[in-house]
Amino acid sequence: MSDQPSELDRPQVDTLDGLLGKPLRVLDDGFVRVVDYMGSDAAVVQAARVSYGTGTKRVHEDRGLIRYLMRHRHTTPFEMCEIKLHLRLPMDCWRQWIRHRTANVNEYSTRYSLAIDAAQQTDRGEWRLQAEGNRQGSAGKLGAEQGQQLSQRERELQARAQQVYRERIGLGVAREQARKDLPLSTYTEAYWKIDLHNLLHFLALRMDSHAQQKIREYATLIGQQIVAKWCPLTWEAFVDYRVNGTSLTRLDVEVIRALNQGGSERAVVIAQELGLLQTGKRGWKRNRERAELEAKLNQLALAIPWGEPPGD
C-alpha cells in the first residue's frame, strides 16, 4: 500500500480540529461546541468535478469553482460536507431553530432527565422595545432604571418557577408534568447535524438583521468562528454572494433602468405604473417591495427618485 494520500483519506481541517470539543460561549450560559465534521472545501470541489469527468479535472482552481457554484446556486456539492454541533440555548430560541427541518436532531429530554437548572437572563441595559414597523422585531432599548426593575423581576420569576418545579419533583410528580410551567428562558441542549448547503441557508436567514437577536448571536458565531475555519473558500463566497450581495426583481430592474436612461421623472412614472407609488391619507401607502427597492438603491449609492407624494 502506498503512503501517499488518496481520495479515500478523511479530509482534516487543522483550524477546525483545534475547536473540537471546546464550547464557544453565547449569551450568558449558552454555547456551541463542534463535535465532529465530514468534508471540507476540497470535498465540495471533488463532488463538483466528478460531474465533469476526469478529462476536465483541475481545469479551474478551487476558489473559482466554489465561487461559481455559489454564484449560480448549485447545491449538491455543498451537501457533501456535514457538521455535528452540540448546542446549549434557551427554549424560546430553540423553538425558532427547530423550524429548520433539514437537520438531524436529538434534544435533551426533560421527560427522562431533570430540567437544566439555568435560565437566560437579561441585563438591565438589554431590554429592547417593540419595533413599530416590524411586528416580530425590536428597535431601541428601554431605559436603565426601568431595565433594572425588569431584570430583578425576571430573576424572581425564574427562581420561583425553578422552586415550584423542584417541589413537584420532590413530591414524586412525573417529570413530564412537573416541567410544564418552566419559562421559555430555561436552557436546553441538543445535538444538531446538518450538511453545509442547509447550514448556509440557516445562516442566511438567522444572521439577517431581521432575525431575533438571540438566534442571530448563535448564527453569527457559527458562521464567523466555525464555518469560516472549516470551509474558508465557501464562507468567502457565501459572504460575497449571499450576505453582502443583493438580487434584483423585474420591478427593480425596470425602475433602475428608467432612472439610468430617463432620470428621476421617468423612474417615478415607471414606479407608479408598477404599483409602487400609491397614495394614502398620510403620504405613500406602505409597500414592502418599494421599501426593499429603496434599500437596494441606497446600497448601490443611487438616489431614490421619489420624495413625498403630491398634495391633494
C-alpha positions in Angstrom: 0.0 0.0 0.0 1.2 3.5 -0.8 1.8 6.0 1.9 0.6 8.8 -0.4 -2.8 10.4 0.5 -5.6 9.3 -1.7 -9.2 10.5 -2.4 -10.3 7.9 0.3 -8.4 9.6 3.1 -10.6 11.5 5.5 -10.1 15.3 5.0 -8.9 17.1 8.0 -9.0 20.9 8.7 -6.5 21.8 11.3 -8.1 25.1 12.1 -11.4 23.3 12.9 -9.7 20.4 14.6 -8.4 22.9 17.2 -12.1 23.7 18.1 -13.3 20.1 18.6 -14.9 19.7 22.0 -14.4 23.3 23.0 -17.5 25.3 24.0 -17.8 28.6 22.2 -19.8 30.8 24.6 -23.1 32.6 23.6 -25.4 34.7 25.7 -24.9 34.3 29.5 -24.9 30.5 29.7 -25.2 29.1 26.2 -22.6 27.6 24.0 -21.9 25.9 20.6 -19.5 23.0 20.5 -18.1 21.3 17.4 -18.5 17.5 17.9 -17.4 16.2 14.5 -17.4 17.1 10.9 -17.0 15.5 7.4 -15.5 17.1 4.4 -14.1 20.5 3.6 -13.7 22.9 0.7 -11.9 20.1 -1.1 -14.9 17.8 -0.8 -17.1 20.5 -2.4 -14.6 20.8 -5.3 -14.3 17.0 -5.6 -18.1 16.5 -5.8 -18.4 19.2 -8.4 -15.6 17.9 -10.6 -16.8 14.3 -10.7 -19.8 15.6 -12.8 -17.3 16.8 -15.5 -15.4 13.5 -15.7 -11.6 13.1 -15.4 -11.0 14.9 -18.7 -11.6 18.3 -17.1 -10.2 17.7 -13.6 -8.2 20.7 -12.3 -9.3 23.0 -15.1 -10.5 25.6 -12.6 -8.8 26.5 -9.4 -10.7 25.5 -6.3 -11.7 29.0 -5.3 -13.0 29.9 -8.7 -15.1 26.7 -8.9 -16.6 27.2 -5.4 -17.5 30.8 -6.2 -19.1 29.7 -9.5 -21.1 27.1 -7.6 -22.3 29.6 -5.0 -23.0 32.3 -7.6 -25.2 30.0 -9.7 -26.8 28.4 -6.6 -25.6 24.8 -7.2 -26.5 22.9 -4.1 -25.4 19.3 -4.3 -21.6 19.8 -4.0 -22.1 21.6 -0.7 -24.2 18.8 0.6 -21.1 16.6 0.6 -19.9 18.3 3.8 -21.6 17.8 7.2 -21.0 19.0 10.7 -22.3 18.0 14.1 -22.8 20.6 16.8 -23.6 20.4 20.5 -25.9 23.4 21.4 -26.9 24.9 24.6 -29.6 27.6 24.2 -32.8 29.0 25.6 -36.0 27.2 24.8 -37.6 30.2 23.0 -34.5 30.4 20.8 -34.7 26.6 20.2 -38.3 27.0 19.0 -37.1 29.0 16.1 -34.1 26.9 15.5 -36.0 23.6 15.2 -38.1 25.1 12.4 -35.2 24.4 10.1 -36.2 20.8 9.3 -33.2 19.9 7.1 -31.0 18.6 10.0 -30.8 15.6 12.3 -31.6 16.5 15.8 -31.6 14.9 19.3 -32.6 17.2 22.2 -32.1 16.9 25.9 -35.2 15.2 27.3 -36.9 16.7 30.4 -39.3 13.7 30.4 -36.3 11.5 31.2 -33.9 13.9 32.9 -34.2 16.8 35.3 -34.6 20.2 33.6 -31.4 22.2 33.3 -31.1 24.5 36.3 -30.3 27.6 34.3 -32.3 30.3 32.5 -31.2 33.0 30.2 -31.2 36.3 32.0 -31.4 39.8 30.6 -29.0 42.6 31.6 -30.7 45.8 32.7 -29.5 47.6 29.5 -30.6 44.9 27.1 -34.4 45.2 27.3 -35.5 46.0 23.7 -38.5 47.9 22.6 -41.1 46.6 20.1 -40.4 47.9 16.5 -43.2 49.9 15.1 -42.8 48.8 11.5 -41.9 45.1 12.2 -44.3 43.1 14.4 -41.7 40.4 15.1 -38.7 42.7 15.6 -37.3 45.2 18.1 -35.9 48.7 17.8 -34.2 50.7 20.5 -33.9 49.9 24.2 -35.7 50.6 27.5 -34.0 53.0 30.0 -31.6 51.5 32.5 -33.8 52.3 35.5 -36.8 50.5 34.1 -34.5 47.8 32.8 -33.1 47.2 36.3 -36.7 46.7 37.6 -37.4 44.2 34.9 -34.2 42.3 35.4 -34.9 42.0 39.1 -38.5 40.7 38.4 -37.1 38.3 35.8 -34.7 36.8 38.4 -37.5 36.4 40.9 -39.8 34.8 38.4 -37.2 32.3 37.2 -36.2 31.4 40.8 -39.9 30.9 41.7 -40.5 28.7 38.7 -37.5 26.6 39.4 -38.5 26.3 43.1 -42.0 25.1 42.1 -40.5 22.6 39.7 -38.2 21.2 42.3 -41.1 20.9 44.8 -43.1 18.8 42.3 -40.1 16.6 41.6 -39.6 16.1 45.3 -43.2 15.0 45.8 -42.8 12.4 43.1 -44.7 14.2 40.3 -43.8 12.8 36.8 -41.1 14.8 35.2 -43.1 15.2 32.0 -45.8 17.0 34.1 -43.6 18.8 36.6 -41.8 20.7 33.8 -45.0 22.3 32.3 -44.6 25.7 34.0 -40.9 26.2 33.4 -40.3 29.5 31.5 -39.1 29.6 27.9 -35.9 31.2 29.1 -34.9 27.8 30.5 -31.8 26.4 28.7 -32.0 23.2 26.8 -29.3 21.2 24.9 -29.3 19.3 21.6 -27.0 17.6 19.1 -27.6 19.1 15.6 -26.1 17.6 12.5 -26.5 19.3 9.2 -24.9 19.5 5.7 -23.1 22.6 4.6 -25.7 23.6 2.0 -28.6 23.7 4.5 -26.3 25.2 7.2 -25.6 28.1 4.8 -29.4 28.5 4.3 -29.9 28.6 8.0 -27.1 31.2 8.4 -28.5 33.4 5.6 -31.8 33.6 7.4 -30.7 33.7 11.0 -27.7 36.1 10.6 -30.0 38.6 8.9 -30.8 41.8 10.8 -34.5 40.9 10.8 -33.9 37.7 12.8 -34.4 37.6 16.5 -31.3 38.8 18.3 -30.7 35.6 20.4 -30.6 33.3 17.4 -28.7 35.9 15.4 -25.9 35.7 18.0 -25.7 31.9 17.7 -25.8 32.1 13.9 -23.1 34.7 13.7 -20.8 32.7 16.0 -21.4 29.5 13.9 -20.6 31.4 10.7 -17.7 33.5 11.7 -16.0 31.2 14.2 -16.8 27.7 12.8 -17.7 27.7 9.1 -15.1 30.3 8.3 -12.4 28.0 9.7 -14.0 24.8 8.4 -14.6 25.8 4.7 -12.9 29.2 4.2 -13.4 29.4 0.5 -17.1 28.5 0.7 -17.5 31.0 3.5 -15.9 33.8 1.5 -18.2 33.1 -1.5 -21.2 32.9 0.8 -20.4 36.3 2.4 -19.8 37.9 -1.0 -22.9 36.5 -2.8 -25.5 35.8 -0.1 -24.7 38.0 2.9 -23.4 41.2 1.2 -24.9 40.6 -2.2 -28.3 41.6 -3.5 -30.8 40.4 -6.1 -32.9 42.5 -8.4 -36.5 41.7 -9.2 -38.1 42.6 -12.6 -39.6 45.7 -10.9 -36.2 46.7 -9.5 -34.6 46.4 -12.9 -37.3 48.5 -14.7 -37.1 51.3 -12.2 -33.2 51.3 -12.2 -33.1 51.2 -16.0 -35.6 54.1 -16.1 -33.5 56.0 -13.6 -30.4 55.5 -15.6 -31.9 56.2 -19.0 -34.5 58.9 -18.3 -33.7 60.3 -14.9 -35.9 60.6 -11.8 -39.1 61.7 -13.5 -39.1 58.7 -15.8 -38.3 56.4 -12.8 -41.2 57.8 -10.9 -43.6 57.2 -13.8 -42.4 53.6 -14.1 -42.8 53.1 -10.3 -46.3 54.4 -10.5 -47.2 52.1 -13.4 -45.8 49.2 -11.4 -48.0 50.0 -8.4 -45.1 51.0 -6.1 -46.4 54.6 -5.5 -49.9 54.5 -4.3 -51.0 57.5 -2.2 -53.0 57.4 1.0 -54.1 59.9 3.6 -50.6 60.1 5.2 -48.5 60.0 2.0 -47.3 57.0 0.2 -49.1 53.8 1.2 -46.9 51.3 2.8 -45.4 49.0 0.2 -42.7 46.4 1.1 -41.5 46.0 -2.4 -40.8 49.7 -2.6 -39.1 49.7 0.8 -36.9 46.9 -0.3 -36.1 48.6 -3.6 -35.2 51.8 -1.7 -32.8 49.8 0.4 -31.2 48.4 -2.7 -30.9 51.9 -4.2 -29.1 53.1 -1.0 -26.8 50.1 -1.2 -25.9 51.0 -4.8 -25.5 54.7 -3.9 -28.3 55.6 -6.2 -30.7 58.4 -5.4 -34.3 57.5 -4.5 -36.2 59.2 -7.3 -39.5 59.8 -5.4 -40.0 62.2 -2.5 -43.2 62.9 -0.7 -46.4 62.3 -2.7 -48.1 65.3 -4.4 -50.7 67.1 -2.3 -54.4 67.0 -2.9 
